[in-house]
Amino acid sequence: MNALGRHLLLELKDCNKEVLDDLSFLQELLCSAAKEAGATVVGESFHHFAPQGVSGVVVIAESHICLHSWPEYGYAAIDVFTCGDSVRPEVAAELLISKLEAKNPTIIELKRGVITHTR
């Protein structure tokens, strides 16, 4: 059984509330996480909400990393979706958890595009 991609769902609780509302910090962090994981960044889009919160996506040649933050709850939902074998999504996840200072992180991994060959 082969999968086309790995999708890590990060539930990050008890994060640093200040960084969860810092648009520049989060843009740089997601791009850095992608590069550290071995991905190729091809684009990005971020939005800061009023009064607080950030949503953003870094598009990588191998898929994407996206974030939605709720600073008022110290919570961030992050997806790290990578295709192929050259990118290490767990490296991106570890960096994101560390830099957001998540004291209560959970990672769920899904295999995407599971292909079974029949003969």
Buried (B, 14 or more C-beta within 10 A) or exposed (E): EEEEBBBBBBBBEBBBBEBBBBBEBBBEBBBBBBBBBBBEBEEBEBEBBEEEBBBBBBBBBBBBBBBBBBBEEBBBBBBBBBBEEEBBBBBBBBBBBEBBBBEEBEBEEEEEEEEEEEE
